[in-house]
Amino acid sequence: MTKEGKHPLSVPERADNAEESIKCPFCGTMFGLGYGNEEVVACPVCDQQIVTEDMDTIYASNEDF
């Protein structure tokens, strides 16, 4: 899944527990976007509003290790 105008350098295989995540530009917390297609999300730590269209997303494991 790429956004318009942004091309991935590679598309490696993902773990089956990977979820789309972004990093908050204000506090640095990584958090999952879930399954919704929201244009603006709130950081769960600092509560800042983040425009997801402007952010690069990664697919990361949702397990804490």
C-alpha positions as CSV (number, residue, x, y, z in Angstrom):
1,M,0.0,0.0,0.0
2,T,1.6,3.2,-1.1
3,K,0.3,6.7,-1.0
4,E,0.2,8.8,-4.1
5,G,3.7,10.0,-5.1
6,K,5.5,7.8,-2.5
7,H,7.1,4.7,-3.8
8,P,8.5,2.0,-1.4
9,L,12.2,1.0,-1.8
10,S,11.2,-2.6,-1.3
11,V,8.2,-4.6,-0.3
12,P,9.4,-7.4,2.0
13,E,7.2,-10.1,3.3
14,R,5.3,-9.0,6.4
15,A,4.6,-11.0,9.5
16,D,0.9,-12.0,9.7
17,N,0.6,-9.9,12.9
18,A,2.0,-6.8,11.3
19,E,-0.1,-3.6,11.5
20,E,0.1,-0.3,9.8
21,S,1.9,2.1,12.2
22,I,3.2,5.7,12.3
23,K,5.6,7.6,14.6
24,C,4.2,10.6,16.4
25,P,6.3,13.7,15.2
26,F,5.6,15.4,18.6
27,C,6.6,12.7,21.2
28,G,8.1,9.9,19.1
29,T,5.6,7.2,20.1
30,M,5.0,4.4,17.6
31,F,1.4,3.3,17.4
32,G,-0.9,1.3,15.1
33,L,-3.4,3.0,12.9
34,G,-5.9,0.1,13.1
35,Y,-8.2,-0.8,10.3
36,G,-9.9,2.5,9.7
37,N,-9.0,4.9,6.9
38,E,-9.0,8.0,9.1
39,E,-7.3,11.1,7.7
40,V,-6.5,12.6,11.2
41,V,-5.7,10.5,14.3
42,A,-4.8,11.5,17.8
43,C,-1.6,10.2,19.4
44,P,-2.5,8.0,22.4
45,V,0.3,9.4,24.5
46,C,0.4,13.2,23.9
47,D,-3.0,13.6,22.3
48,Q,-1.7,15.7,19.4
49,Q,-3.7,15.5,16.1
50,I,-1.7,13.9,13.3
51,V,-2.6,14.0,9.6
52,T,-1.9,10.5,8.4
53,E,-1.7,11.5,4.7
54,D,1.5,13.4,5.5
55,M,3.2,10.6,7.4
56,D,5.2,7.6,6.2
57,T,3.7,4.4,7.4
58,I,5.4,1.1,8.2
59,Y,4.1,-2.3,8.9
60,A,5.4,-3.5,12.3
61,S,4.7,-6.4,14.6
62,N,2.1,-5.6,17.3
63,E,4.0,-7.8,19.8
64,D,6.1,-6.2,22.5
65,F,9.5,-7.8,22.1
